[in-house]
Amino acid sequence: MSRNTKINGLLLLVVAALAVLPLVLGLGDHKEEPFAGADAEAETAITEIAPDYEPWFSPLYEPPSGEVESALFALQAAIGAGVLAYYFGLRRGRRQGAERAAATAGAGSGAESGPAPGSRPGSGGAAGPAADTGAGAADGGGAASRSRD
């Protein structure tokens, strides 16, 4: 079993424990809503501390029921998970593509497999100032070196 497989298994075990332990230990049994969200807990605490407190703003959309609110939250979480999975899949695919390209280039004929070190694509393999300016030595550096009067 590889190291990554062991780590993934351990992470799955930790996530399962985080989900099951509160249920097994009976955490929240003394509450009317044992697993209410943080918003509801905060609202209750604020009401106890300052009963005359008025919120600064109201929500743009108030779902008609708790079930609809839970469904929208689950949809938001699923979209976020999809975006993250796409990003990590894209990164992995690019890395694997680069590795394949490097392996293919490495399996080539050696010295003729790529441009000379220090050269730019399209410069014909020449390195140095002439390759950087695009000007040849025949005209003394080309238009870039002429004075502007």
C-alpha positions in Angstrom: 0.0 0.0 0.0 1.5 3.3 -1.0 2.0 6.3 1.3 -0.7 8.4 -0.5 -3.2 5.6 -0.1 -2.5 5.4 3.7 -2.9 9.2 4.0 -6.1 9.2 2.1 -7.5 6.3 4.2 -6.5 8.1 7.4 -8.2 11.3 6.2 -11.4 9.5 5.4 -11.3 7.9 8.9 -10.9 11.3 10.5 -13.8 12.8 8.5 -16.0 9.8 9.4 -15.1 10.2 13.1 -16.0 13.9 12.9 -19.4 13.1 11.5 -20.2 10.1 13.8 -18.7 11.1 17.2 -21.2 13.9 18.0 -24.1 11.6 17.3 -22.6 8.7 19.4 -21.6 10.9 22.3 -25.0 12.6 22.4 -23.6 16.1 22.0 -26.5 18.6 21.8 -29.1 16.3 23.3 -30.0 19.0 25.9 -31.0 21.5 23.1 -34.3 21.9 21.3 -32.4 21.9 17.9 -29.2 19.9 18.7 -27.4 20.7 15.4 -28.6 24.2 14.6 -26.3 26.3 12.4 -23.9 28.9 13.6 -26.3 31.7 12.5 -29.1 30.5 14.7 -26.7 30.1 17.6 -25.3 33.6 17.2 -28.8 35.0 16.9 -29.8 33.3 20.2 -26.7 34.6 22.0 -27.2 38.2 20.7 -30.8 38.1 21.9 -29.8 36.9 25.3 -27.0 39.6 25.7 -28.9 42.6 24.1 -32.6 42.0 23.7 -33.2 45.4 22.1 -30.5 44.8 19.4 -31.7 45.5 15.8 -29.8 44.1 12.8 -28.1 46.5 10.5 -29.5 45.0 7.4 -31.9 42.2 6.3 -31.2 39.3 4.0 -31.8 39.7 0.2 -33.7 36.4 0.0 -35.4 34.6 2.8 -36.1 30.9 1.9 -39.6 29.8 2.7 -38.6 26.9 4.9 -35.6 25.3 6.6 -35.6 22.5 4.0 -35.2 24.9 1.1 -32.5 26.7 3.0 -30.7 23.4 3.6 -31.1 22.5 -0.1 -29.6 25.8 -1.2 -26.7 25.4 1.2 -26.0 21.9 -0.1 -26.2 23.2 -3.7 -23.7 25.9 -2.8 -21.4 23.3 -1.2 -21.7 21.1 -4.3 -20.8 23.9 -6.7 -17.8 24.8 -4.5 -16.6 21.2 -4.4 -17.1 21.0 -8.2 -15.0 24.2 -8.8 -12.2 22.9 -6.5 -12.3 19.4 -8.1 -12.0 21.0 -11.6 -9.1 23.2 -10.5 -7.1 20.3 -8.9 -7.9 18.1 -11.9 -6.7 20.7 -14.3 -3.5 21.2 -12.3 -2.9 17.4 -12.3 -3.7 17.1 -16.0 -1.3 19.9 -16.9 1.4 18.4 -14.7 1.0 14.9 -16.2 1.0 16.5 -19.7 4.2 18.3 -19.0 5.8 15.1 -17.6 4.7 13.2 -20.8 6.1 15.9 -23.0 9.4 15.9 -21.1 9.5 12.1 -21.3 8.8 12.2 -25.0 11.5 14.9 -25.6 14.0 13.0 -23.4 13.4 9.9 -25.5 14.4 11.9 -28.7 17.7 12.0 -30.4 19.6 13.9 -27.7 21.3 17.2 -28.9 18.8 17.8 -31.7 15.7 17.4 -29.5 15.4 21.1 -28.6 16.7 24.6 -29.0 20.1 25.6 -27.7 20.3 26.7 -24.0 19.7 30.5 -23.7 17.9 30.8 -27.0 14.4 32.0 -27.6 11.8 30.2 -29.8 12.1 31.4 -33.3 15.6 32.8 -33.0 17.2 29.9 -34.9 19.0 28.7 -31.8 21.3 31.8 -31.6 21.9 33.2 -28.2 23.1 36.6 -27.1 22.3 40.3 -27.8 21.6 39.8 -31.5 19.0 37.1 -30.7 17.4 39.4 -28.1 17.0 42.4 -30.3 16.1 40.6 -33.5 18.8 42.6 -35.3 21.7 41.2 -37.1 25.3 42.3 -36.7 25.5 43.4 -40.3 23.6 46.7 -39.8 25.3 47.5 -36.5 22.3 46.7 -34.4 19.5 47.7 -36.7 16.9 50.4 -36.1 17.1 50.0 -32.3 20.6 51.6 -32.2 19.9 54.5 -34.6 19.6 57.9 -33.0 16.4 59.7 -33.1 16.7 63.4 -34.1 
